[in-house]
Amino acid sequence: MRKLVGIAVAIALVVIVVKFPSDAATWVRALVGTGSDIIDGFVSFIRQAF
């Protein structure tokens, strides 16, 4: 069952990228930006702690 859900999610992602490439690119940029902000915040915390 878990494998079936994974395959369904993968197919959905491919369909989104094919049908709405600009939206998918915007979402990826937003996720990368959020990830970068999280890493920057963690590094700032570590610097202040030591």
PDB file of N, CA, C and O in Angstrom, chain B, residues numbered from 101:
ATOM      1  N   MET B 101       0.819  -1.191   0.000  1.00  0.00           N
ATOM      2  CA  MET B 101       0.000   0.000   0.000  1.00  0.00           C
ATOM      3  C   MET B 101       0.871   1.266   0.000  1.00  0.00           C
ATOM      4  O   MET B 101       0.586   2.227  -0.715  1.00  0.00           O
ATOM      5  N   ARG B 102       1.923   1.248   0.805  1.00  0.00           N
ATOM      6  CA  ARG B 102       2.805   2.407   0.896  1.00  0.00           C
ATOM      7  C   ARG B 102       3.494   2.682  -0.441  1.00  0.00           C
ATOM      8  O   ARG B 102       3.668   3.835  -0.835  1.00  0.00           O
ATOM      9  N   LYS B 103       3.877   1.622  -1.122  1.00  0.00           N
ATOM     10  CA  LYS B 103       4.516   1.762  -2.430  1.00  0.00           C
ATOM     11  C   LYS B 103       3.538   2.353  -3.448  1.00  0.00           C
ATOM     12  O   LYS B 103       3.927   3.166  -4.286  1.00  0.00           O
ATOM     13  N   LEU B 104       2.295   1.952  -3.375  1.00  0.00           N
ATOM     14  CA  LEU B 104       1.263   2.461  -4.276  1.00  0.00           C
ATOM     15  C   LEU B 104       1.051   3.962  -4.069  1.00  0.00           C
ATOM     16  O   LEU B 104       0.893   4.703  -5.040  1.00  0.00           O
ATOM     17  N   VAL B 105       1.045   4.410  -2.822  1.00  0.00           N
ATOM     18  CA  VAL B 105       0.896   5.834  -2.527  1.00  0.00           C
ATOM     19  C   VAL B 105       2.091   6.614  -3.070  1.00  0.00           C
ATOM     20  O   VAL B 105       1.924   7.698  -3.627  1.00  0.00           O
ATOM     21  N   GLY B 106       3.280   6.073  -2.911  1.00  0.00           N
ATOM     22  CA  GLY B 106       4.481   6.720  -3.437  1.00  0.00           C
ATOM     23  C   GLY B 106       4.439   6.872  -4.946  1.00  0.00           C
ATOM     24  O   GLY B 106       4.811   7.915  -5.485  1.00  0.00           O
ATOM     25  N   ILE B 107       3.990   5.842  -5.618  1.00  0.00           N
ATOM     26  CA  ILE B 107       3.869   5.890  -7.087  1.00  0.00           C
ATOM     27  C   ILE B 107       2.819   6.927  -7.492  1.00  0.00           C
ATOM     28  O   ILE B 107       3.029   7.681  -8.442  1.00  0.00           O
ATOM     29  N   ALA B 108       1.702   6.970  -6.785  1.00  0.00           N
ATOM     30  CA  ALA B 108       0.650   7.943  -7.095  1.00  0.00           C
ATOM     31  C   ALA B 108       1.146   9.374  -6.903  1.00  0.00           C
ATOM     32  O   ALA B 108       0.834  10.249  -7.711  1.00  0.00           O
ATOM     33  N   VAL B 109       1.913   9.620  -5.843  1.00  0.00           N
ATOM     34  CA  VAL B 109       2.468  10.954  -5.607  1.00  0.00           C
ATOM     35  C   VAL B 109       3.460  11.315  -6.704  1.00  0.00           C
ATOM     36  O   VAL B 109       3.463  12.448  -7.186  1.00  0.00           O
ATOM     37  N   ALA B 110       4.295  10.374  -7.103  1.00  0.00           N
ATOM     38  CA  ALA B 110       5.269  10.627  -8.168  1.00  0.00           C
ATOM     39  C   ALA B 110       4.565  10.968  -9.479  1.00  0.00           C
ATOM     40  O   ALA B 110       4.978  11.889 -10.184  1.00  0.00           O
ATOM     41  N   ILE B 111       3.522  10.242  -9.801  1.00  0.00           N
ATOM     42  CA  ILE B 111       2.761  10.521 -11.028  1.00  0.00           C
ATOM     43  C   ILE B 111       2.116  11.896 -10.947  1.00  0.00           C
ATOM     44  O   ILE B 111       2.123  12.642 -11.927  1.00  0.00           O
ATOM     45  N   ALA B 112       1.562  12.237  -9.795  1.00  0.00           N
ATOM     46  CA  ALA B 112       0.933  13.551  -9.623  1.00  0.00           C
ATOM     47  C   ALA B 112       1.958  14.665  -9.809  1.00  0.00           C
ATOM     48  O   ALA B 112       1.660  15.680 -10.439  1.00  0.00           O
ATOM     49  N   LEU B 113       3.159  14.489  -9.270  1.00  0.00           N
ATOM     50  CA  LEU B 113       4.200  15.505  -9.428  1.00  0.00           C
ATOM     51  C   LEU B 113       4.611  15.677 -10.887  1.00  0.00           C
ATOM     52  O   LEU B 113       4.818  16.798 -11.350  1.00  0.00           O
ATOM     53  N   VAL B 114       4.728  14.577 -11.599  1.00  0.00           N
ATOM     54  CA  VAL B 114       5.082  14.652 -13.021  1.00  0.00           C
ATOM     55  C   VAL B 114       3.991  15.375 -13.804  1.00  0.00           C
ATOM     56  O   VAL B 114       4.292  16.203 -14.665  1.00  0.00           O
ATOM     57  N   VAL B 115       2.749  15.075 -13.517  1.00  0.00           N
ATOM     58  CA  VAL B 115       1.633  15.727 -14.204  1.00  0.00           C
ATOM     59  C   VAL B 115       1.635  17.226 -13.915  1.00  0.00           C
ATOM     60  O   VAL B 115       1.419  18.028 -14.824  1.00  0.00           O
ATOM     61  N   ILE B 116       1.875  17.610 -12.672  1.00  0.00           N
ATOM     62  CA  ILE B 116       1.921  19.038 -12.330  1.00  0.00           C
ATOM     63  C   ILE B 116       3.035  19.731 -13.076  1.00  0.00           C
ATOM     64  O   ILE B 116       2.836  20.822 -13.611  1.00  0.00           O
ATOM     65  N   VAL B 117       4.215  19.115 -13.123  1.00  0.00           N
ATOM     66  CA  VAL B 117       5.354  19.730 -13.814  1.00  0.00           C
ATOM     67  C   VAL B 117       5.080  19.855 -15.307  1.00  0.00           C
ATOM     68  O   VAL B 117       5.461  20.851 -15.921  1.00  0.00           O
ATOM     69  N   VAL B 118       4.432  18.868 -15.895  1.00  0.00           N
ATOM     70  CA  VAL B 118       4.164  18.905 -17.337  1.00  0.00           C
ATOM     71  C   VAL B 118       3.054  19.904 -17.670  1.00  0.00           C
ATOM     72  O   VAL B 118       3.171  20.656 -18.637  1.00  0.00           O
ATOM     73  N   LYS B 119       1.989  19.916 -16.886  1.00  0.00           N
ATOM     74  CA  LYS B 119       0.854  20.787 -17.196  1.00  0.00           C
ATOM     75  C   LYS B 119       1.071  22.235 -16.759  1.00  0.00           C
ATOM     76  O   LYS B 119       0.604  23.162 -17.421  1.00  0.00           O
ATOM     77  N   PHE B 120       1.776  22.427 -15.653  1.00  0.00           N
ATOM     78  CA  PHE B 120       1.958  23.773 -15.080  1.00  0.00           C
ATOM     79  C   PHE B 120       3.432  24.013 -14.745  1.00  0.00           C
ATOM     80  O   PHE B 120       3.780  24.121 -13.569  1.00  0.00           O
ATOM     81  N   PRO B 121       4.297  24.098 -15.748  1.00  0.00           N
ATOM     82  CA  PRO B 121       5.735  24.212 -15.462  1.00  0.00           C
ATOM     83  C   PRO B 121       6.116  25.496 -14.736  1.00  0.00           C
ATOM     84  O   PRO B 121       7.000  25.472 -13.879  1.00  0.00           O
ATOM     85  N   SER B 122       5.477  26.606 -15.052  1.00  0.00           N
ATOM     86  CA  SER B 122       5.849  27.855 -14.383  1.00  0.00           C
ATOM     87  C   SER B 122       5.429  27.837 -12.917  1.00  0.00           C
ATOM     88  O   SER B 122       6.162  28.327 -12.058  1.00  0.00           O
ATOM     89  N   ASP B 123       4.258  27.279 -12.626  1.00  0.00           N
ATOM     90  CA  ASP B 123       3.833  27.156 -11.229  1.00  0.00           C
ATOM     91  C   ASP B 123       4.765  26.222 -10.451  1.00  0.00           C
ATOM     92  O   ASP B 123       5.128  26.507  -9.310  1.00  0.00           O
ATOM     93  N   ALA B 124       5.145  25.115 -11.074  1.00  0.00           N
ATOM     94  CA  ALA B 124       6.045  24.172 -10.418  1.00  0.00           C
ATOM     95  C   ALA B 124       7.396  24.828 -10.133  1.00  0.00           C
ATOM     96  O   ALA B 124       7.973  24.612  -9.068  1.00  0.00           O
ATOM     97  N   ALA B 125       7.900  25.619 -11.069  1.00  0.00           N
ATOM     98  CA  ALA B 125       9.173  26.311 -10.855  1.00  0.00           C
ATOM     99  C   ALA B 125       9.066  27.324  -9.724  1.00  0.00           C
ATOM    100  O   ALA B 125       9.998  27.472  -8.933  1.00  0.00           O
ATOM    101  N   THR B 126       7.949  28.016  -9.642  1.00  0.00           N
ATOM    102  CA  THR B 126       7.739  28.978  -8.562  1.00  0.00           C
ATOM    103  C   THR B 126       7.708  28.269  -7.210  1.00  0.00           C
ATOM    104  O   THR B 126       8.287  28.757  -6.239  1.00  0.00           O
ATOM    105  N   TRP B 127       7.040  27.125  -7.143  1.00  0.00           N
ATOM    106  CA  TRP B 127       6.974  26.375  -5.894  1.00  0.00           C
ATOM    107  C   TRP B 127       8.349  25.881  -5.472  1.00  0.00           C
ATOM    108  O   TRP B 127       8.692  25.921  -4.290  1.00  0.00           O
ATOM    109  N   VAL B 128       9.145  25.410  -6.446  1.00  0.00           N
ATOM    110  CA  VAL B 128      10.488  24.924  -6.117  1.00  0.00           C
ATOM    111  C   VAL B 128      11.348  26.073  -5.608  1.00  0.00           C
ATOM    112  O   VAL B 128      12.078  25.912  -4.630  1.00  0.00           O
ATOM    113  N   ARG B 129      11.271  27.229  -6.260  1.00  0.00           N
ATOM    114  CA  ARG B 129      12.036  28.390  -5.784  1.00  0.00           C
ATOM    115  C   ARG B 129      11.631  28.770  -4.369  1.00  0.00           C
ATOM    116  O   ARG B 129      12.487  29.104  -3.550  1.00  0.00           O
ATOM    117  N   ALA B 130      10.352  28.725  -4.074  1.00  0.00           N
ATOM    118  CA  ALA B 130       9.872  29.063  -2.727  1.00  0.00           C
ATOM    119  C   ALA B 130      10.384  28.057  -1.696  1.00  0.00           C
ATOM    120  O   ALA B 130      10.780  28.441  -0.595  1.00  0.00           O
ATOM    121  N   LEU B 131      10.375  26.774  -2.050  1.00  0.00           N
ATOM    122  CA  LEU B 131      10.878  25.757  -1.127  1.00  0.00           C
ATOM    123  C   LEU B 131      12.367  25.916  -0.879  1.00  0.00           C
ATOM    124  O   LEU B 131      12.827  25.785   0.255  1.00  0.00           O
ATOM    125  N   VAL B 132      13.131  26.200  -1.941  1.00  0.00           N
ATOM    126  CA  VAL B 132      14.573  26.397  -1.789  1.00  0.00           C
ATOM    127  C   VAL B 132      14.845  27.626  -0.931  1.00  0.00           C
ATOM    128  O   VAL B 132      15.734  27.611  -0.079  1.00  0.00           O
ATOM    129  N   GLY B 133      14.084  28.683  -1.154  1.00  0.00           N
ATOM    130  CA  GLY B 133      14.241  29.893  -0.342  1.00  0.00           C
ATOM    131  C   GLY B 133      13.934  29.640   1.116  1.00  0.00           C
ATOM    132  O   GLY B 133      14.640  30.131   1.996  1.00  0.00           O
ATOM    133  N   THR B 134      12.888  28.880   1.381  1.00  0.00           N
ATOM    134  CA  THR B 134      12.527  28.546   2.756  1.00  0.00           C
ATOM    135  C   THR B 134      13.608  27.687   3.396  1.00  0.00           C
ATOM    136  O   THR B 134      13.971  27.901   4.553  1.00  0.00           O
ATOM    137  N   GLY B 135      14.115  26.731   2.660  1.00  0.00           N
ATOM    138  CA  GLY B 135      15.200  25.881   3.167  1.00  0.00           C
ATOM    139  C   GLY B 135      16.437  26.696   3.472  1.00  0.00           C
ATOM    140  O   GLY B 135      17.105  26.466   4.479  1.00  0.00           O
ATOM    141  N   SER B 136      16.742  27.638   2.616  1.00  0.00           N
ATOM    142  CA  SER B 136      17.894  28.508   2.825  1.00  0.00           C
ATOM    143  C   SER B 136      17.699  29.368   4.073  1.00  0.00           C
ATOM    144  O   SER B 136      18.636  29.561   4.848  1.00  0.00           O
ATOM    145  N   ASP B 137      16.491  29.879   4.267  1.00  0.00           N
ATOM    146  CA  ASP B 137      16.200  30.680   5.457  1.00  0.00           C
ATOM    147  C   ASP B 137      16.335  29.855   6.739  1.00  0.00           C
ATOM    148  O   ASP B 137      16.824  30.350   7.754  1.00  0.00           O
ATOM    149  N   ILE B 138      15.904  28.607   6.684  1.00  0.00           N
ATOM    150  CA  ILE B 138      16.013  27.729   7.855  1.00  0.00           C
ATOM    151  C   ILE B 138      17.482  27.475   8.183  1.00  0.00           C
ATOM    152  O   ILE B 138      17.880  27.531   9.347  1.00  0.00           O
ATOM    153  N   ILE B 139      18.277  27.201   7.171  1.00  0.00           N
ATOM    154  CA  ILE B 139      19.709  26.955   7.389  1.00  0.00           C
ATOM    155  C   ILE B 139      20.392  28.214   7.923  1.00  0.00           C
ATOM    156  O   ILE B 139      21.203  28.130   8.845  1.00  0.00           O
ATOM    157  N   ASP B 140      20.075  29.373   7.360  1.00  0.00           N
ATOM    158  CA  ASP B 140      20.658  30.632   7.838  1.00  0.00           C
ATOM    159  C   ASP B 140      20.285  30.893   9.295  1.00  0.00           C
ATOM    160  O   ASP B 140      21.127  31.329  10.081  1.00  0.00           O
ATOM    161  N   GLY B 141      19.044  30.632   9.657  1.00  0.00           N
ATOM    162  CA  GLY B 141      18.612  30.804  11.037  1.00  0.00           C
ATOM    163  C   GLY B 141      19.332  29.862  11.985  1.00  0.00           C
ATOM    164  O   GLY B 141      19.705  30.256  13.090  1.00  0.00           O
ATOM    165  N   PHE B 142      19.526  28.631  11.566  1.00  0.00           N
ATOM    166  CA  PHE B 142      20.227  27.649  12.397  1.00  0.00           C
ATOM    167  C   PHE B 142      21.686  28.059  12.589  1.00  0.00           C
ATOM    168  O   PHE B 142      22.215  27.979  13.698  1.00  0.00           O
ATOM    169  N   VAL B 143      22.334  28.497  11.510  1.00  0.00           N
ATOM    170  CA  VAL B 143      23.731  28.933  11.602  1.00  0.00           C
ATOM    171  C   VAL B 143      23.846  30.142  12.520  1.00  0.00           C
ATOM    172  O   VAL B 143      24.776  30.221  13.323  1.00  0.00           O
ATOM    173  N   SER B 144      22.921  31.076  12.412  1.00  0.00           N
ATOM    174  CA  SER B 144      22.918  32.246  13.277  1.00  0.00           C
ATOM    175  C   SER B 144      22.748  31.840  14.738  1.00  0.00           C
ATOM    176  O   SER B 144      23.407  32.389  15.621  1.00  0.00           O
ATOM    177  N   PHE B 145      21.873  30.888  14.987  1.00  0.00           N
ATOM    178  CA  PHE B 145      21.668  30.397  16.356  1.00  0.00           C
ATOM    179  C   PHE B 145      22.941  29.776  16.909  1.00  0.00           C
ATOM    180  O   PHE B 145      23.327  30.062  18.043  1.00  0.00           O
ATOM    181  N   ILE B 146      23.592  28.937  16.131  1.00  0.00           N
ATOM    182  CA  ILE B 146      24.829  28.282  16.565  1.00  0.00           C
ATOM    183  C   ILE B 146      25.912  29.315  16.844  1.00  0.00           C
ATOM    184  O   ILE B 146      26.627  29.198  17.840  1.00  0.00           O
ATOM    185  N   ARG B 147      26.048  30.317  15.991  1.00  0.00           N
ATOM    186  CA  ARG B 147      27.059  31.365  16.211  1.00  0.00           C
ATOM    187  C   ARG B 147      26.805  32.123  17.498  1.00  0.00           C
ATOM    188  O   ARG B 147      27.746  32.441  18.226  1.00  0.00           O
ATOM    189  N   GLN B 148      25.552  32.416  17.787  1.00  0.00           N
ATOM    190  CA  GLN B 148      25.229  33.168  19.004  1.00  0.00           C
ATOM    191  C   GLN B 148      25.395  32.297  20.255  1.00  0.00           C
ATOM    192  O   GLN B 148      25.710  32.805  21.331  1.00  0.00           O
ATOM    193  N   ALA B 149      25.187  31.010  20.111  1.00  0.00           N
ATOM    194  CA  ALA B 149      25.288  30.100  21.255  1.00  0.00           C
ATOM    195  C   ALA B 149      26.740  29.896  21.678  1.00  0.00           C
ATOM    196  O   ALA B 149      27.012  29.668  22.856  1.00  0.00           O
ATOM    197  N   PHE B 150      27.672  29.976  20.735  1.00  0.00           N
ATOM    198  CA  PHE B 150      29.078  29.756  21.062  1.00  0.00           C
ATOM    199  C   PHE B 150      29.797  31.006  20.909  1.00  0.00           C
ATOM    200  O   PHE B 150      31.006  31.054  21.134  1.00  0.00           O
TER     201      PHE B 150
END
